Amino acid sequence: MIKLLIDGSEVHLAADISLEFYDRNPFFTSEGQHTLDIDISLADPVNAVVYNAMHRIDVTGRPQNRQALLYCEKGIIIKGTEIILEIDERNAKIQIVSGNSEFNFLVGGDRYLRDLDLGDTGEITLEDAKRSLYSHFPDFDYVCTPVVAKAVISNGVGNELHSSSTIYNEVNEVAKATSVNLKSDTTICPQPYLIAIVARVLKALGYTRTNDAIASDVELSKLILVHGYKTTKYNEMVENWTVSDFISEVEHLCGVCFIVNNTDKTVEIQTLRNYYKSAVVEQIKREDVIGDINKQYDQDPPDNMVYRNVSYKFPDTNFYKIYALDPDFAKRIEYVYCEPKANTSSDYTRLYNVWYTIIGGEPPKTSSTVTDPPEGAYDSYHSMVAYYDRLPVQIPSSGFMWLPLEFPFIIRTIKSKDPKNGVFNPTRLGMVNQFGPRVDETSTDNMELKIVPIENVFCRYHDYYRYPMPIVENGQGDVGTVNDEDAGKGVVERLFNSTSTPSAKDNMYVGFYMGVSKFECVGETKDDKYPMVPVTINSRLQMLSRPSGQPAQGFNYWELQRVMFFDVDGGYDLSINSDNGMYNTHWQVPLELDLTTIYVINFRSLDRRDARHIFNIAGRKFYCQQLKHKVVGGKLSDVIEGTFYPLKYD
C-alpha cells in the first residue's frame, strides 16, 4: 500500500492510485528524481486539514517547500519537496521532487545571486590583504591580488600599462623585495575564489558540499572571479545571474556535475571525467528483461556533457578580438610554419623565427637613418597570413629551446604615424586565437560559456621587469580598457566618439591566482634585483607587446614582443584547444559511448536500482539515462523502464 506524509502528516491517497516517478542520472541531465502529477482528494477531511482548506474561495495562501515522503512496505519511494501545482473544489494536484530536481526547484529561475546572503569578508586591513596573497582557498575565500580597474595602454597599442592606469590592491614595487606589501593608499578590492562563491551559494540554499572536485583540483581551486566592485559582500562581487544559471556555468566551465543527496542535504561535486571510475555494476539477467527492446537512433546527445562546438562568449574588446577568432574567419587565413633560425634563446622568445619567415631572411637592424621595416613586413600586414613557430629550436649555448607556441602570430601593428598625436605606432607581432573555439564540423551542437578568461596586461617596473595583471571588466565606475585618445573627453564625446568598448555585464571573468613569485619563465633566471610580486594569469603562455620602437630608444622593431611560459608545475591554461587546455584537461570525457542511440528496456526487479550505476543487461553494458517506476492500483510495480546508452567497446 502506498502512503504519503507531508511535513509528517499523513495524506490519504486513493486505494487504487496510479502514478509514475523518475530517477534521472545527473551525469546526463540536470534533473534528478521526481514524480508526475499526484491527485489528492480534498473531500477527505484529513486531506482538507493538511492542505489548509485551500479549495475554499476565502483561502488565498499556499503552503510552500513542505517535505514529502512517499513510501510503501518495500521502503521509501521518494523523499523530497512537495510542489502544489493546482487546486480546485475537489482535488489538489501535486508533484514531489528530490535530489537534483529538488535542488533545481529550490534555486528556481527567479532567485538571483544578489538576493542570497553570501556573507562578507569583514573589514580587511593591509595586513589581512597581505596574508591573503600568501594563502589560497580554503584558508582564504578571497585574495587581494592587484587588478587593473582602469587600463590605459601605453601609446594605445600592445599590452603594457601606462603609469596613469588605475590599479586596485596595488603593491609597492621595490627592487630586490623578498616579500610583498600593499601601498597604504591603495583601494582594497577582494577577489573571491570561484569555489568559495559556489560553497557560499550552496550554504545559503541549505546544502553542504561533500567530495568537492573543484576544491580538490590543484588548478581549478585557484580560479578567482576578477571584478572591480568596491565591496566586502560576496553577493556584490559577482554579476546578478540567476542561481541556476551560475551553477550551470560553473558545471560547464569546470567539467563537473552537482549530485544532490536529498536525505542529508549534501551536494557532491563530481568531475565528468571520473564519474564512472568506481561505479557499481547493476546486474540484470536476460530472463528478467520483459518484452521487446526499443532502439532509437540519431538522437541528440545530452547537452551538459558534450563539448563538440564550445566557445567563450567574449565581450567585444580589442584584446578579446584577438583572443578568439570567428571560425569562418579563421578558415580564410593561410597558415605558414616557420623554420628554426634563432641562435639564442633571447631571439627565439622574441619570435625571431617568425620575423625571419616574414622578411625572407635575417631581420635588418634599425638605426637613426633606417627606421622603416622591410617591404615583407608591409606585405604580411596587408595579407591574410598567420605564422606558427612550433618546432624546437637548437640554441648553441643551451641545446634545444622549446616553448608550447601552439597558436599563430600575425603582424598586429605596422609602423605608422598617428595623425592625432604624432606618435609612431611601432611594428610588432601579436598572438591570435589563444582562447578560440573548439570546432567539430560533424556536429551542430553549440555551447557558449559566459564565465570567460581574464585579459592579461603587463605592469612595467623599471626597464627590466614586467609581470602580468588581470583587467577588470565589471565593476563600479569607469573600468576596463581606455585608450590614451579618450583622455580628457566628456560624457557626450565618450558616448558618441569613444574608442573604448563598454564592459559586458553578462560575463564573469576568471583567472588563476598563482601566488607570490618573481614570475620566472622557462629558459630564464631572474637575479636578486627582481622583486617578488603577486601573479594572476589566464594561461602559463603569455606574450608581452612593448609600447615603442623608435631607434632613438635603442629598440629594433623585431625586439618589441616576447613570448613567456610561466615556470610552474601544472597546466594552468584556460585556452580551449591547447595540449594542457580545458578540453583535454577537464572537458573530454574518456568514454566510448554511443550517444546517438538510445535503448529503452523494461526489466523486472524486486530491488531498487540506481540510475548512476553501470548496467550489465543480458551481458551488454550500458550507462543509464533514467529509470521510470510505476505505481499501479495502489502498489509499486516491480517492472522498471530504463533508458540507456550502450558502451561501444563492450
ChimeraX attribute file (.defattr): number of C-alpha atoms within 10 A of each C-alpha:
attribute: neighborCount
match mode: 1-to-1
recipient: residues
	/A:1	15
	/A:2	24
	/A:3	18
	/A:4	19
	/A:5	17
	/A:6	17
	/A:7	14
	/A:8	11
	/A:9	15
	/A:10	15
	/A:11	20
	/A:12	17
	/A:13	18
	/A:14	14
	/A:15	12
	/A:16	12
	/A:17	16
	/A:18	17
	/A:19	17
	/A:20	15
	/A:21	20
	/A:22	22
	/A:23	26
	/A:24	26
	/A:25	22
	/A:26	23
	/A:27	24
	/A:28	20
	/A:29	16
	/A:30	19
	/A:31	23
	/A:32	23
	/A:33	24
	/A:34	25
	/A:35	22
	/A:36	14
	/A:37	19
	/A:38	18
	/A:39	19
	/A:40	21
	/A:41	19
	/A:42	23
	/A:43	13
	/A:44	14
	/A:45	12
	/A:46	14
	/A:47	20
	/A:48	20
	/A:49	13
	/A:50	17
	/A:51	19
	/A:52	14
	/A:53	18
	/A:54	21
	/A:55	19
	/A:56	13
	/A:57	9
	/A:58	8
	/A:59	10
	/A:60	9
	/A:61	9
	/A:62	10
	/A:63	12
	/A:64	10
	/A:65	14
	/A:66	15
	/A:67	18
	/A:68	23
	/A:69	20
	/A:70	18
	/A:71	17
	/A:72	14
	/A:73	11
	/A:74	12
	/A:75	10
	/A:76	13
	/A:77	19
	/A:78	22
	/A:79	22
	/A:80	25
	/A:81	26
	/A:82	23
	/A:83	20
	/A:84	19
	/A:85	11
	/A:86	12
	/A:87	18
	/A:88	13
	/A:89	13
	/A:90	14
	/A:91	19
	/A:92	21
	/A:93	16
	/A:94	18
	/A:95	18
	/A:96	25
	/A:97	29
	/A:98	27
	/A:99	28
	/A:100	25
	/A:101	22
	/A:102	25
	/A:103	28
	/A:104	19
	/A:105	16
	/A:106	18
	/A:107	19
	/A:108	14
	/A:109	13
	/A:110	12
	/A:111	15
	/A:112	18
	/A:113	25
	/A:114	18
	/A:115	13
	/A:116	16
	/A:117	15
	/A:118	22
	/A:119	13
	/A:120	14
	/A:121	15
	/A:122	9
	/A:123	7
	/A:124	15
	/A:125	11
	/A:126	17
	/A:127	10
	/A:128	13
	/A:129	20
	/A:130	20
	/A:131	16
	/A:132	21
	/A:133	23
	/A:134	16
	/A:135	16
	/A:136	18
	/A:137	19
	/A:138	12
	/A:139	8
	/A:140	17
	/A:141	23
	/A:142	25
	/A:143	26
	/A:144	26
	/A:145	30
	/A:146	28
	/A:147	26
	/A:148	29
	/A:149	28
	/A:150	22
	/A:151	28
	/A:152	25
	/A:153	23
	/A:154	19
	/A:155	22
	/A:156	18
	/A:157	21
	/A:158	26
	/A:159	25
	/A:160	24
	/A:161	26
	/A:162	19
	/A:163	14
	/A:164	12
	/A:165	16
	/A:166	19
	/A:167	24
	/A:168	23
	/A:169	26
	/A:170	22
	/A:171	19
	/A:172	16
	/A:173	18
	/A:174	17
	/A:175	14
	/A:176	12
	/A:177	16
	/A:178	16
	/A:179	15
	/A:180	20
	/A:181	21
	/A:182	21
	/A:183	15
	/A:184	13
	/A:185	10
	/A:186	16
	/A:187	16
	/A:188	24
	/A:189	27
	/A:190	31
	/A:191	27
	/A:192	25
	/A:193	28
	/A:194	25
	/A:195	23
	/A:196	22
	/A:197	21
	/A:198	18
	/A:199	20
	/A:200	21
	/A:201	24
	/A:202	21
	/A:203	16
	/A:204	15
	/A:205	17
	/A:206	12
	/A:207	19
	/A:208	17
	/A:209	19
	/A:210	13
	/A:211	12
	/A:212	17
	/A:213	22
	/A:214	23
	/A:215	21
	/A:216	10
	/A:217	11
	/A:218	13
	/A:219	16
	/A:220	20
	/A:221	20
	/A:222	23
	/A:223	28
	/A:224	27
	/A:225	27
	/A:226	33
	/A:227	29
	/A:228	27
	/A:229	20
	/A:230	15
	/A:231	16
	/A:232	19
	/A:233	17
	/A:234	24
	/A:235	21
	/A:236	18
	/A:237	25
	/A:238	26
	/A:239	18
	/A:240	16
	/A:241	19
	/A:242	18
	/A:243	25
	/A:244	20
	/A:245	16
	/A:246	21
	/A:247	19
	/A:248	17
	/A:249	17
	/A:250	21
	/A:251	20
	/A:252	24
	/A:253	21
	/A:254	18
	/A:255	25
	/A:256	26
	/A:257	26
	/A:258	24
	/A:259	22
	/A:260	25
	/A:261	18
	/A:262	21
	/A:263	10
	/A:264	9
	/A:265	15
	/A:266	20
	/A:267	23
	/A:268	17
	/A:269	19
	/A:270	20
	/A:271	22
	/A:272	25
	/A:273	17
	/A:274	13
	/A:275	15
	/A:276	15
	/A:277	8
	/A:278	9
	/A:279	12
	/A:280	12
	/A:281	16
	/A:282	17
	/A:283	15
	/A:284	17
	/A:285	14
	/A:286	12
	/A:287	9
	/A:288	14
	/A:289	19
	/A:290	14
	/A:291	9
	/A:292	9
	/A:293	11
	/A:294	12
	/A:295	13
	/A:296	11
	/A:297	12
	/A:298	10
	/A:299	11
	/A:300	13
	/A:301	15
	/A:302	14
	/A:303	15
	/A:304	19
	/A:305	20
	/A:306	19
	/A:307	21
	/A:308	20
	/A:309	17
	/A:310	20
	/A:311	22
	/A:312	22
	/A:313	18
	/A:314	24
	/A:315	19
	/A:316	13
	/A:317	18
	/A:318	13
	/A:319	18
	/A:320	20
	/A:321	15
	/A:322	18
	/A:323	21
	/A:324	20
	/A:325	17
	/A:326	13
	/A:327	13
	/A:328	8
	/A:329	9
	/A:330	16
	/A:331	10
	/A:332	10
	/A:333	13
	/A:334	11
	/A:335	15
	/A:336	16
	/A:337	15
	/A:338	19
	/A:339	16
	/A:340	19
	/A:341	20
	/A:342	22
	/A:343	16
	/A:344	18
	/A:345	22
	/A:346	16
	/A:347	16
	/A:348	24
	/A:349	22
	/A:350	23
	/A:351	23
	/A:352	26
	/A:353	27
	/A:354	28
	/A:355	23
	/A:356	20
	/A:357	21
	/A:358	26
	/A:359	18
	/A:360	12
	/A:361	12
	/A:362	14
	/A:363	18
	/A:364	14
	/A:365	13
	/A:366	19
	/A:367	14
	/A:368	9
	/A:369	7
	/A:370	11
	/A:371	17
	/A:372	16
	/A:373	20
	/A:374	14
	/A:375	11
	/A:376	15
	/A:377	21
	/A:378	18
	/A:379	14
	/A:380	16
	/A:381	19
	/A:382	10
	/A:383	13
	/A:384	14
	/A:385	18
	/A:386	23
	/A:387	23
	/A:388	19
	/A:389	25
	/A:390	18
	/A:391	16
	/A:392	15
	/A:393	21
	/A:394	18
	/A:395	19
	/A:396	12
	/A:397	10
	/A:398	10
	/A:399	11
	/A:400	11
	/A:401	20
	/A:402	19
	/A:403	18
	/A:404	17
	/A:405	21
	/A:406	16
	/A:407	18
	/A:408	20
	/A:409	21
	/A:410	21
	/A:411	23
	/A:412	17
	/A:413	16
	/A:414	20
	/A:415	18
	/A:416	13
	/A:417	12
	/A:418	11
	/A:419	8
	/A:420	7
	/A:421	10
	/A:422	9
	/A:423	14
	/A:424	17
	/A:425	20
	/A:426	27
	/A:427	25
	/A:428	25
	/A:429	27
	/A:430	21
	/A:431	24
	/A:432	22
	/A:433	22
	/A:434	24
	/A:435	26
	/A:436	24
	/A:437	23
	/A:438	19
	/A:439	17
	/A:440	13
	/A:441	9
	/A:442	8
	/A:443	10
	/A:444	10
	/A:445	17
	/A:446	15
	/A:447	18
	/A:448	17
	/A:449	17
	/A:450	21
	/A:451	20
	/A:452	23
	/A:453	27
	/A:454	28
	/A:455	24
	/A:456	25
	/A:457	26
	/A:458	24
	/A:459	20
	/A:460	17
	/A:461	15
	/A:462	10
	/A:463	6
	/A:464	8
	/A:465	16
	/A:466	19
	/A:467	21
	/A:468	26
	/A:469	24
	/A:470	29
	/A:471	25
	/A:472	26
	/A:473	28
	/A:474	25
	/A:475	20
	/A:476	12
	/A:477	10
	/A:478	16
	/A:479	21
	/A:480	24
	/A:481	26
	/A:482	20
	/A:483	18
	/A:484	19
	/A:485	15
	/A:486	15
	/A:487	11
	/A:488	9
	/A:489	12
	/A:490	10
	/A:491	10
	/A:492	9
	/A:493	11
	/A:494	14
	/A:495	11
	/A:496	8
	/A:497	11
	/A:498	18
	/A:499	15
	/A:500	18
	/A:501	14
	/A:502	17
	/A:503	18
	/A:504	15
	/A:505	14
	/A:506	14
	/A:507	21
	/A:508	23
	/A:509	24
	/A:510	26
	/A:511	27
	/A:512	26
	/A:513	24
	/A:514	21
	/A:515	19
	/A:516	19
	/A:517	15
	/A:518	21
	/A:519	26
	/A:520	17
	/A:521	17
	/A:522	14
	/A:523	16
	/A:524	12
	/A:525	10
	/A:526	12
	/A:527	10
	/A:528	12
	/A:529	14
	/A:530	21
	/A:531	22
	/A:532	21
	/A:533	25
	/A:534	24
	/A:535	20
	/A:536	28
	/A:537	26
	/A:538	25
	/A:539	22
	/A:540	22
	/A:541	21
	/A:542	21
	/A:543	22
	/A:544	23
	/A:545	22
	/A:546	24
	/A:547	23
	/A:548	22
	/A:549	22
	/A:550	19
	/A:551	16
	/A:552	11
	/A:553	8
	/A:554	12
	/A:555	15
	/A:556	21
	/A:557	25
	/A:558	24
	/A:559	20
	/A:560	20
	/A:561	22
	/A:562	20
	/A:563	21
	/A:564	21
	/A:565	21
	/A:566	17
	/A:567	14
	/A:568	13
	/A:569	7
	/A:570	10
	/A:571	17
	/A:572	26
	/A:573	24
	/A:574	25
	/A:575	26
	/A:576	23
	/A:577	20
	/A:578	20
	/A:579	14
	/A:580	19
	/A:581	18
	/A:582	20
	/A:583	22
	/A:584	14
	/A:585	19
	/A:586	19
	/A:587	21
	/A:588	16
	/A:589	19
	/A:590	10
	/A:591	12
	/A:592	11
	/A:593	16
	/A:594	17
	/A:595	18
	/A:596	14
	/A:597	17
	/A:598	22
	/A:599	18
	/A:600	19
	/A:601	19
	/A:602	20
	/A:603	18
	/A:604	16
	/A:605	15
	/A:606	11
	/A:607	8
	/A:608	13
	/A:609	14
	/A:610	17
	/A:611	24
	/A:612	22
	/A:613	19
	/A:614	20
	/A:615	25
	/A:616	17
	/A:617	18
	/A:618	13
	/A:619	12
	/A:620	12
	/A:621	20
	/A:622	24
	/A:623	22
	/A:624	25
	/A:625	23
	/A:626	24
	/A:627	22
	/A:628	19
	/A:629	21
	/A:630	19
	/A:631	19
	/A:632	14
	/A:633	15
	/A:634	18
	/A:635	17
	/A:636	21
	/A:637	14
	/A:638	15
	/A:639	18
	/A:640	20
	/A:641	19
	/A:642	21
	/A:643	21
	/A:644	23
	/A:645	20
	/A:646	20
	/A:647	16
	/A:648	12
	/A:649	9
	/A:650	11
